[in-house]
Every structure is written in structure tokens, then in C-alpha cells.
Amino acid sequence: MQVTETLNSGLKREIKVTVPASDMEAKLMERLSDAKSKVRINGFRPGKVPVQHLRKMYGKSFMAEVVNEILNNSTREILSDRGEKAAMQPEIKMTEDEKEAEKILAGNADFEFELAYEVIPAIEIKDYTGIKVTRQVYDVPEDEIEDQVKRVAESARSYEPKDGKAAEGDRLTIDFVGKLDGEPFEGGAGTDQFLVLGSKQFIPGFEEQLVGVKAGEEKTITVTFPDDYSAAHLAGKEAAFDVTVKEVAKPGELELNDETAKNLGLESIERLREIVKGQIESQFGALTRQKVKRELLDQLDEGYKFEAPSKLVEAEFNNIWNQVTADLEAAGRTFADEDTTEEEARDEYRRLAERRVRLGLVLAEIGEKAGVQVSDDEMQRALFEMVRRAPAGQQQQLFDFYRNNPAALTNLRAPLFEEKVVDHLLTQISVTDKKVSKEELLAEDEDGTAEKKPAKKTAAKKAEKAEKKAESADEAEAPKKKATPKKKAATKEAE
């Protein structure tokens, strides 16, 4: 096999490979000899079939196997011999001339093909022990936990039917039909819906117009959907809702006791407090982790400025861009609405993609040198967690897809590996805990360093969202809201 480099420019490589016809012939004869003792052909005793007869019958198919074997093995061998790592699977170019292909399969011509790929640049890891980051920590006060416990317990509060007008705090049972320009719209109706007046569960203006209604009363109310409403075709539009009040009920006393907890499926009120506390601390802990990770990545980014493989950047850019355009389309908005242009947005997201690819390569190199590994158990837990979050009916299909698709499993391993490398780095650098208020923890970084924010608000918001999306698979699990007057979908507060 003759290997000739035809291009070496930056990270791009092109290699021409020639396998002499004699070598191809030798590999073919090995296969034919092996097949001689295995095939059964009428008119010949086992093991006595002439090789030339086998060649006439199976020569082309066996030679095609030889070609595939060479393509599969030579790529790895060439990269290994050259001491290079390909950023992505090398592109293979072969002759498209049918007559030339027939000659190769017949063993009458050399087999020539070309490999085109980009190499992962050599990265010299710098001393990172001098990096200093601040970890913002919010200590959740007991009264905040107790307030959340009360909100969860509200779902178990008892109500008793009452005569008279509905007041704030009362629970209505209603049917409603929403209309645009006098015509009902899809998803705008509800039957036997509970609505606690003052809960702000529905969009602004809806609940307020039902204060004072009585059981059995019918009322038409007019509201305007918010400009940022999740259903783009309703955002900013005025709608009329025909509402039938089926029951008005007054609330019973809210009691925080074991009985209330049992109504929620828990054994005691203390168990409810434990769950609520854990959920709140987990939410703020995730935000703390996200911020300290970004601060770390910002400092790493400052220390590594090298050319990133264009194919990896393009793939990352496409992922981000597809998400951005899908979000805009779902919201019924344009780049002009976001105070930018498509060209400016593309430039910004491409810079974001380059940054993410560079940092990914740096973290991979750090992790490799530090011996960071993702265990099979960790992969299994990650797979089960992903399957658990999938919609009912799709879980087994998703599980089978990952179990039977090594490339998909590799993609699942990558974020786990990155998080473990970040964990390793946080044990090696200086991390100072700083207690902050909830508002400080929730506030965006004013200097914009966490995401290298551009001037235009679209790029700032969307780049932030794209980065967060990559860091947290939970964002993709957000339920889609129906086109009803409900302000937000009900969520499961405690499990």
C-alpha cells in the first residue's frame, strides 16, 4: 500500500492511497482458499472445488469485501502511523467510473482512493492551577422552604361548595370556550377546570373578571394574550371566552400536617418538607454549578486561542442555528424583532460555536491527561435517566436506539465526560465560596463574560440559551403549553 500526502494546509489533510492489484489479488486468493473448504457446490466434493471456479462464482463479491476491509482498516492505520487524530470521520473518495470499478473488482487494476480530513490540533495544556473562581452560594432560608411547602399543600386543600358570589381565594369549577373573531380556536376549550381566584394561574385579566360570579352563571369575558405567549398564533391577540360557572367553593383551612401529606401521597409532613427542601437546594445548586463552570470556561478560553477544525465548528453552529431559528419560528418573531439581522446573528453564533469547539478540545485533552473516565455504570444511569424523561410510549424505542447505536452512545458519553473533567478542574484550582442573595444568584453577569455577549440582544439571549441548553438536558423536557387562557402548565411540585 502506497500512501502519498497531497494536501497539508493548516488542519486540512488529503491522502492518496494506492493498493497494487497484486496485493488485492493476494487478499482475494486468501478468501477464496478459505471458502474452498466451506462452500458446498453441486457436482463437487467438499473441499475439492477448483479455486478458479470459486473465483468465477464469487470473485466480485469477495473482492468487494476486500475493498471494504481495506477502507475500514487503512484509515485507522494511516492516522496511527502519522500520529494524527481526525476531528471527524475522514471523507473517502473513490472512482465513480463503472468500467474502472469493474477492473478493480476483477483484479485487473490498482485500487486507488483518497482520504480527506481535518486533524485535531496539538494542544499543549497550560498550568491551570492558578485559575481562581468564585462560587456563588445561596443558603435557602427556612421561611422560603415553608412557603413552598404551603404552595404544594394548596393542591390538597379542601373546598366546600358555597352559595353566593365568588371571592378571591374561592375555587371555581368552569367550562370555557375561547374564540377569535367569533370562531372557536383549537385548544381553546376546557371542561370541569378548577380555577382558584387570585392564583394567577390564567393569563392576566381572566380571573379578575370572574370575581363575583355565582354557580350556574354564564359570562363572556375578553382578554388579550401576552405578546410573549407560547402559542405564537395567539400572542398579542384579543380573545373572548364563553365561561360557564358550574360551582363556587370556599377554601377550608390549610393545615400542614401528616394528613395533608398523605393526601399528596407522602407518609408525613416532614417528608414533604425534606422533598421540597431538596428540590429547592438542587435548583439553586444547579445554577451555582452553571455559573462557576462558566467562569472557569471563560478563563480557559482566554488561555487557548488556536484554529478549531472547521467541520466540528460547522456541526456545532448548525446545532445552535437550528435551535435559534426553531425558537424564532415558534414565537412568530424575526431577527428584526430581536433588534439584529440574520447576518449579524450568524456571525455571533459562529463565534459561539468556535468557542465551544475549542473548549471541548481543551477539556478533552485535560481529561485524557488526568485519566478521567466515564464508567459503564455512569453511562447506564445517564441512559435510564434520559429514557425516564421521555414521553410515555417512546421510552422503549429510545432505549433500544441507544443500546443498538454506538455513535449515539458516544454522544451521550461526551457531556458526562465534560462534567467529570470540570469536576476534576474544580479540585485543582482555587474556588472561593461567596454567600449571595437569591437576586444576586439569579442575576445575569453584568460584564457579559460568561457568554461573551454581543451588543445585539438576540445574540445575547440566544447564545445564552444555546449554552444553557447544552449544559442541561432538562430544558428540552419543558412541556408545550396548550392554547388556553392558562398562564402556565401545572407542574408536579413534589414526588
C-alpha positions as CSV (number, residue, x, y, z in Angstrom):
1,M,0.0,0.0,0.0
2,Q,1.4,3.3,-1.1
3,V,0.4,6.4,0.9
4,T,1.0,9.9,-0.5
5,E,0.1,13.1,1.2
6,T,-1.4,15.5,-1.4
7,L,-2.5,18.3,0.9
8,N,-1.2,19.7,4.2
9,S,-2.7,23.1,4.9
10,G,-3.5,24.2,8.4
11,L,-5.6,21.4,9.8
12,K,-6.6,20.0,6.4
13,R,-5.1,16.8,5.1
14,E,-5.6,14.9,1.9
15,I,-4.0,11.5,1.4
16,K,-3.9,9.4,-1.8
17,V,-3.7,5.6,-1.2
18,T,-2.8,3.1,-3.8
19,V,-3.2,-0.6,-3.2
20,P,-1.4,-2.5,-6.1
21,A,-3.5,-5.0,-8.0
22,S,-1.1,-7.7,-6.9
23,D,-1.9,-7.0,-3.2
24,M,-5.6,-7.1,-4.0
25,E,-5.2,-10.4,-5.8
26,A,-3.3,-11.9,-2.8
27,K,-6.1,-10.9,-0.4
28,L,-8.7,-12.3,-2.8
29,M,-6.9,-15.6,-3.0
30,E,-6.8,-15.9,0.8
31,R,-10.6,-15.5,0.9
32,L,-11.1,-18.0,-1.9
33,S,-8.8,-20.5,-0.3
34,D,-10.7,-20.1,3.0
35,A,-14.0,-20.5,1.2
36,K,-12.9,-23.6,-0.6
37,S,-13.3,-25.9,2.4
38,K,-16.6,-24.3,3.4
39,V,-18.8,-23.9,0.3
40,R,-21.0,-26.7,-1.0
41,I,-21.5,-26.8,-4.8
42,N,-23.4,-29.4,-6.7
43,G,-21.0,-31.6,-8.7
44,F,-18.0,-31.1,-6.4
45,R,-16.9,-33.0,-3.3
46,P,-16.4,-30.8,-0.2
47,G,-13.0,-29.1,-0.4
48,K,-12.5,-30.1,-4.0
49,V,-14.0,-27.1,-5.7
50,P,-11.4,-25.5,-8.0
51,V,-10.3,-22.0,-6.9
52,Q,-10.9,-20.7,-10.4
53,H,-14.5,-22.0,-10.3
54,L,-15.0,-20.2,-7.0
55,R,-13.5,-17.1,-8.4
56,K,-15.9,-17.2,-11.3
57,M,-18.8,-17.5,-9.0
58,Y,-17.8,-15.3,-6.0
59,G,-14.8,-13.3,-7.2
60,K,-16.5,-9.9,-7.5
61,S,-18.4,-10.2,-4.2
62,F,-15.2,-11.4,-2.4
63,M,-13.2,-8.5,-3.9
64,A,-15.9,-6.1,-2.8
65,E,-15.4,-7.4,0.7
66,V,-11.6,-6.9,0.3
67,V,-12.2,-3.3,-0.8
68,N,-14.4,-2.6,2.3
69,E,-11.9,-4.2,4.6
70,I,-9.1,-2.0,3.2
71,L,-11.2,1.1,3.6
72,N,-12.1,0.3,7.2
73,N,-8.6,-0.8,8.3
74,S,-6.4,1.6,6.3
75,T,-7.9,4.7,7.6
76,R,-7.1,3.8,11.2
77,E,-3.6,2.5,10.2
78,I,-2.8,5.7,8.3
79,L,-3.8,8.0,11.1
80,S,-2.0,5.9,13.6
81,D,1.2,5.8,11.5
82,R,1.0,9.6,11.0
83,G,0.3,10.2,14.7
84,E,-2.8,12.2,13.9
85,K,-6.3,12.3,15.2
86,A,-9.1,13.1,12.8
87,A,-11.6,15.7,14.0
88,M,-14.4,13.7,12.2
89,Q,-14.6,10.6,10.2
90,P,-12.4,11.1,7.1
91,E,-14.2,11.5,3.8
92,I,-13.4,8.8,1.3
93,K,-13.3,9.4,-2.5
94,M,-13.2,6.6,-4.9
95,T,-13.6,6.3,-8.7
96,E,-17.1,6.7,-9.9
97,D,-16.3,5.3,-13.3
98,E,-18.1,2.0,-13.7
99,K,-15.5,0.5,-16.1
100,E,-12.7,1.4,-13.7
101,A,-14.6,-0.1,-10.8
102,E,-15.2,-3.3,-12.8
103,K,-11.4,-3.6,-13.4
104,I,-10.7,-3.3,-9.7
105,L,-13.2,-5.9,-8.8
106,A,-11.8,-8.2,-11.4
107,G,-8.3,-7.7,-10.0
108,N,-7.0,-6.0,-13.2
109,A,-6.3,-2.6,-11.8
110,D,-4.8,-1.0,-8.7
111,F,-7.3,0.2,-6.1
112,E,-6.9,3.9,-5.6
113,F,-8.8,6.2,-3.2
114,E,-8.4,9.5,-1.3
115,L,-8.9,10.4,2.3
116,A,-9.8,14.0,3.2
117,Y,-10.0,15.0,6.8
118,E,-9.1,17.7,9.4
119,V,-6.7,16.9,12.3
120,I,-7.3,17.8,15.9
121,P,-4.6,20.3,16.6
122,A,-1.9,19.5,19.1
123,I,-2.9,21.2,22.4
124,E,-0.3,22.0,25.0
125,I,-2.1,22.1,28.3
126,K,-1.0,25.1,30.3
127,D,-0.8,25.3,34.1
128,Y,-4.3,25.8,35.3
129,T,-3.7,25.6,39.0
130,G,-3.5,29.4,39.2
131,I,-7.1,29.9,38.0
132,K,-9.3,31.5,40.6
133,V,-13.1,31.3,40.5
134,T,-15.9,32.4,42.9
135,R,-18.7,30.1,43.6
136,Q,-21.9,31.9,44.5
137,V,-23.8,30.1,47.2
138,Y,-27.4,30.8,48.3
139,D,-28.4,29.4,51.6
140,V,-32.1,28.8,51.3
141,P,-33.9,30.2,54.4
142,E,-36.4,28.1,56.3
143,D,-39.2,30.5,55.6
144,E,-38.7,30.1,51.9
145,I,-38.9,26.4,52.2
146,E,-42.0,26.7,54.3
147,D,-43.7,29.0,51.8
148,Q,-43.0,26.4,49.1
149,V,-44.4,23.7,51.3
150,K,-47.6,25.7,51.7
151,R,-47.9,26.2,47.9
152,V,-47.5,22.5,47.4
153,A,-50.0,21.7,50.1
154,E,-52.5,24.1,48.4
155,S,-53.2,21.2,46.0
156,A,-54.5,19.2,48.9
157,R,-56.6,22.0,50.5
158,S,-60.2,21.0,50.9
159,Y,-63.0,23.2,49.4
160,E,-66.7,23.3,50.2
161,P,-69.5,24.4,47.9
162,K,-71.0,27.8,48.8
163,D,-73.9,29.9,47.8
164,G,-73.3,33.5,46.8
165,K,-70.7,35.4,44.9
166,A,-67.2,34.1,44.3
167,A,-64.4,36.0,46.1
168,E,-60.7,35.9,45.8
169,G,-59.4,32.6,47.2
170,D,-62.6,30.7,46.2
171,R,-62.3,27.8,43.7
172,L,-64.4,27.8,40.6
173,T,-65.3,24.8,38.5
174,I,-65.8,26.1,35.0
175,D,-66.3,25.2,31.3
176,F,-65.0,27.6,28.8
177,V,-64.7,28.1,25.0
178,G,-62.3,30.6,23.6
179,K,-63.0,32.4,20.3
180,L,-61.0,34.6,17.9
181,D,-63.2,36.9,15.8
182,G,-66.2,34.9,16.9
183,E,-64.7,31.5,15.9
184,P,-63.5,28.8,18.3
185,F,-59.8,28.1,18.1
186,E,-58.0,24.8,18.5
187,G,-57.0,24.0,22.1
188,G,-59.0,27.0,23.5
189,A,-61.7,25.0,25.4
190,G,-61.8,23.3,28.7
191,T,-64.3,21.3,30.7
192,D,-64.6,20.9,34.5
193,Q,-61.5,23.1,35.0
194,F,-60.5,24.2,38.5
195,L,-59.6,27.8,39.0
196,V,-58.6,29.4,42.3
197,L,-59.3,33.1,42.1
198,G,-56.1,35.1,42.8
199,S,-53.8,32.2,42.0
200,K,-52.7,33.9,38.7
201,Q,-52.9,30.5,37.0
202,F,-54.6,32.0,34.0
203,I,-53.4,34.9,31.8
204,P,-53.8,38.5,33.2
205,G,-57.4,39.8,33.2
206,F,-59.1,36.4,33.1
207,E,-59.5,35.6,36.8
208,E,-60.3,39.2,37.7
209,Q,-63.4,39.2,35.6
210,L,-64.8,36.2,37.4
211,V,-64.8,37.7,40.8
212,G,-68.4,38.0,41.9
213,V,-69.9,35.2,39.7
214,K,-72.3,32.6,41.0
215,A,-72.8,28.9,40.4
216,G,-74.8,28.4,37.2
217,E,-73.9,31.8,35.8
218,E,-72.7,32.2,32.2
219,K,-70.4,35.0,31.3
220,T,-68.3,36.1,28.4
221,I,-65.0,37.7,29.2
222,T,-62.5,39.4,26.9
223,V,-58.7,39.1,27.4
224,T,-55.6,39.8,25.4
225,F,-52.9,37.2,25.2
226,P,-49.4,38.4,26.3
227,D,-47.1,39.3,23.5
228,D,-44.7,36.5,24.5
229,Y,-47.4,33.9,24.8
230,S,-46.1,30.4,24.0
231,A,-48.6,29.9,21.2
232,A,-47.4,32.3,18.5
233,H,-50.7,32.5,16.7
234,L,-52.3,33.9,19.8
235,A,-49.6,36.2,21.1
236,G,-50.9,39.7,21.4
237,K,-54.4,38.9,20.2
238,E,-57.7,39.6,21.8
239,A,-59.9,36.7,22.5
240,A,-63.4,36.2,24.0
241,F,-64.1,33.3,26.3
242,D,-67.6,32.0,27.0
243,V,-67.4,30.7,30.6
244,T,-70.0,28.6,32.4
245,V,-69.6,28.6,36.2
246,K,-70.5,25.1,37.4
247,E,-69.5,25.5,41.1
248,V,-68.2,28.1,43.5
249,A,-66.4,26.6,46.5
250,K,-64.8,28.2,49.5
251,P,-61.5,27.1,50.8
252,G,-61.1,25.1,54.0
253,E,-58.3,25.8,56.5
254,L,-54.9,25.0,55.1
255,E,-53.4,22.5,57.6
256,L,-49.7,21.4,57.4
257,N,-50.0,18.0,59.0
258,D,-49.4,14.4,58.2
259,E,-52.9,14.0,56.8
260,T,-52.2,16.7,54.2
261,A,-49.0,15.0,53.3
262,K,-50.8,11.6,52.9
263,N,-53.3,13.3,50.5
264,L,-50.2,14.1,48.4
265,G,-49.0,10.5,48.5
266,L,-46.4,11.1,51.2
267,E,-46.0,9.5,54.6
268,S,-45.6,12.6,56.7
269,I,-45.4,16.4,56.6
270,E,-41.7,16.2,57.5
271,R,-41.1,14.0,54.4
272,L,-42.8,16.7,52.3
273,R,-40.5,19.3,53.8
274,E,-37.5,17.2,53.0
275,I,-38.5,16.8,49.4
276,V,-39.3,20.4,48.9
277,K,-36.0,21.5,50.6
278,G,-34.1,19.0,48.4
279,Q,-35.8,20.3,45.2
280,I,-35.1,24.0,46.0
281,E,-31.5,23.3,47.0
282,S,-31.0,21.2,43.9
283,Q,-32.4,24.0,41.7
284,F,-30.1,26.7,43.2
285,G,-27.2,24.3,43.3
286,A,-27.5,23.7,39.6
287,L,-27.5,27.4,39.0
288,T,-24.4,27.8,41.2
289,R,-22.7,25.0,39.3
290,Q,-23.6,26.6,36.0
291,K,-22.2,29.9,36.9
292,V,-18.9,28.6,38.4
293,K,-18.5,26.4,35.3
294,R,-18.9,29.3,33.0
295,E,-16.4,31.4,35.0
296,L,-13.9,28.5,34.7
297,L,-14.5,28.1,31.0
298,D,-14.2,31.9,30.4
299,Q,-10.7,31.8,31.9
300,L,-9.7,28.7,29.9
301,D,-11.0,30.3,26.8
302,E,-8.7,33.3,27.4
303,G,-5.7,31.0,27.6
304,Y,-6.3,28.9,24.4
305,K,-6.5,30.6,21.0
306,F,-6.0,28.1,18.2
307,E,-7.6,27.2,14.9
308,A,-10.6,24.8,15.5
309,P,-11.4,22.1,12.9
310,S,-13.9,23.8,10.6
311,K,-16.1,20.6,10.3
312,L,-16.6,20.5,14.0
313,V,-17.4,24.2,14.1
314,E,-19.9,23.8,11.3
315,A,-21.6,21.0,13.0
316,E,-21.8,22.9,16.3
317,F,-23.0,26.0,14.5
318,N,-25.8,24.1,12.7
319,N,-27.0,22.7,16.1
320,I,-27.2,26.1,17.6
321,W,-28.6,27.8,14.5
322,N,-31.4,25.1,14.1
323,Q,-32.4,25.8,17.7
324,V,-32.4,29.5,17.3
325,T,-34.5,29.5,14.1
326,A,-36.9,27.0,15.6
327,D,-37.4,29.2,18.7
328,L,-38.0,32.3,16.5
329,E,-40.5,30.4,14.3
330,A,-42.3,29.1,17.4
331,A,-42.6,32.6,18.8
332,G,-43.6,34.1,15.5
333,R,-40.7,36.5,15.6
334,T,-38.0,37.6,13.2
335,F,-34.4,38.7,13.7
336,A,-35.6,42.3,13.2
337,D,-38.0,41.9,16.1
338,E,-34.9,40.9,18.2
339,D,-33.0,44.1,17.1
340,T,-30.5,42.3,14.9
341,T,-30.1,40.9,11.4
342,E,-29.7,37.3,10.3
343,E,-26.1,38.1,9.1
344,E,-25.1,39.5,12.5
345,A,-26.8,36.6,14.3
346,R,-25.0,34.1,12.1
347,D,-21.6,35.8,12.9
348,E,-22.3,35.7,16.6
349,Y,-23.4,32.1,16.7
350,R,-20.4,31.0,14.7
351,R,-18.1,32.7,17.2
352,L,-20.0,30.8,19.9
353,A,-19.6,27.5,18.0
354,E,-15.8,28.1,17.6
355,R,-15.5,28.9,21.3
356,R,-17.4,25.7,22.3
357,V,-15.4,23.5,20.0
358,R,-12.1,24.9,21.3
359,L,-13.1,24.5,24.9
360,G,-14.3,21.0,24.1
361,L,-11.0,20.0,22.7
362,V,-9.1,21.6,25.6
363,L,-11.3,19.8,28.2
364,A,-10.8,16.5,26.3
365,E,-7.1,16.9,26.4
366,I,-7.1,17.8,30.1
367,G,-9.4,14.8,30.8
368,E,-7.2,12.4,28.9
369,K,-4.0,13.5,30.7
370,A,-5.8,13.3,34.0
371,G,-7.1,9.9,33.4
372,V,-10.8,10.9,33.6
373,Q,-13.1,8.2,32.5
374,V,-16.9,7.6,32.3
375,S,-17.8,4.2,33.8
376,D,-20.3,1.8,32.3
377,D,-22.5,2.3,35.4
378,E,-22.5,6.1,34.9
379,M,-23.5,5.6,31.3
380,Q,-26.2,3.2,32.3
381,R,-27.6,5.7,34.8
382,A,-27.5,8.5,32.3
383,L,-29.3,6.4,29.7
384,F,-32.0,5.3,32.2
385,E,-32.5,9.0,33.3
386,M,-32.9,10.1,29.6
387,V,-35.4,7.3,29.0
388,R,-37.3,8.1,32.2
389,R,-37.8,11.7,31.0
390,A,-39.0,10.6,27.5
391,P,-42.8,10.8,26.8
392,A,-44.8,7.7,27.6
393,G,-44.8,5.3,24.7
394,Q,-41.4,6.3,23.4
395,Q,-39.3,5.1,26.2
396,Q,-38.6,1.6,24.9
397,Q,-37.9,2.9,21.5
398,L,-35.4,5.4,22.8
399,F,-33.7,2.8,25.0
400,D,-33.3,0.4,22.1
401,F,-32.0,3.2,19.8
402,Y,-29.1,4.0,22.2
403,R,-28.4,0.4,23.1
404,N,-28.1,-0.5,19.4
405,N,-26.3,2.6,18.2
406,P,-22.7,3.0,19.3
407,A,-22.4,6.5,17.8
408,A,-25.4,7.7,19.8
409,L,-23.9,6.3,23.0
410,T,-20.7,8.2,22.2
411,N,-22.7,11.4,22.0
412,L,-24.3,10.5,25.3
413,R,-20.9,9.9,26.9
414,A,-19.4,13.3,25.8
415,P,-21.4,15.6,28.2
416,L,-20.8,13.2,31.1
417,F,-17.1,13.2,30.4
418,E,-17.0,17.0,30.1
419,E,-18.7,17.4,33.5
420,K,-16.3,15.0,35.1
421,V,-13.4,17.0,33.7
422,V,-14.9,20.2,35.1
423,D,-15.2,18.4,38.5
424,H,-11.5,17.5,38.3
425,L,-10.5,21.0,37.5
426,L,-12.5,22.4,40.4
427,T,-10.4,20.3,42.7
428,Q,-7.2,21.7,41.2
429,I,-7.9,25.4,41.1
430,S,-8.8,28.0,43.7
431,V,-12.5,28.1,44.4
432,T,-13.8,30.7,46.9
433,D,-17.4,30.3,48.1
434,K,-19.3,33.6,48.4
435,K,-22.7,33.7,50.0
436,V,-25.1,35.7,47.9
437,S,-28.8,36.6,47.9
438,K,-31.3,34.9,45.7
439,E,-31.4,38.0,43.5
440,E,-27.6,38.0,43.1
441,L,-27.6,34.3,42.1
442,L,-30.4,34.8,39.6
443,A,-28.9,38.0,38.1
444,E,-27.1,37.8,34.8
445,D,-23.4,38.7,34.8
446,E,-23.3,42.5,34.0
447,D,-20.0,42.3,32.3
448,G,-21.2,39.6,30.0
449,T,-18.1,37.5,30.4
450,A,-20.0,34.3,31.0
451,E,-21.0,34.2,27.4
452,K,-19.0,36.9,25.6
453,K,-22.3,38.7,24.9
454,P,-22.6,40.8,21.8
455,A,-24.3,44.2,21.7
456,K,-27.4,42.9,20.0
457,K,-29.9,41.4,22.4
458,T,-30.8,38.5,20.1
459,A,-27.3,37.1,20.1
460,A,-27.0,37.7,23.8
461,K,-30.2,35.9,24.7
462,K,-30.0,33.1,22.1
463,A,-26.3,32.4,22.7
464,E,-27.0,32.2,26.4
465,K,-29.9,29.8,25.8
466,A,-27.8,27.7,23.4
467,E,-25.1,27.4,26.0
468,K,-27.5,26.5,28.8
469,K,-29.3,24.0,26.6
470,A,-26.0,22.1,26.0
471,E,-25.4,22.1,29.7
472,S,-28.8,20.9,30.8
473,A,-30.9,18.3,29.0
474,D,-33.8,19.3,31.2
475,E,-34.5,22.3,29.1
476,A,-35.6,20.1,26.3
477,E,-38.1,18.5,28.6
478,A,-40.3,21.6,29.1
479,P,-43.9,20.7,28.3
480,K,-45.6,22.5,25.5
481,K,-48.4,24.8,26.7
482,K,-51.9,24.5,25.3
483,A,-53.5,27.5,23.7
484,T,-55.8,28.0,26.6
485,P,-56.1,31.1,28.9
486,K,-53.8,29.2,31.4
487,K,-50.7,31.2,32.1
488,K,-48.6,28.2,32.7
489,A,-48.9,24.4,32.7
490,A,-49.4,22.8,36.1
491,T,-46.2,21.1,37.2
492,K,-45.6,18.3,39.7
493,E,-44.3,20.1,42.8
494,A,-43.3,17.1,44.9
495,E,-42.7,13.5,44.1
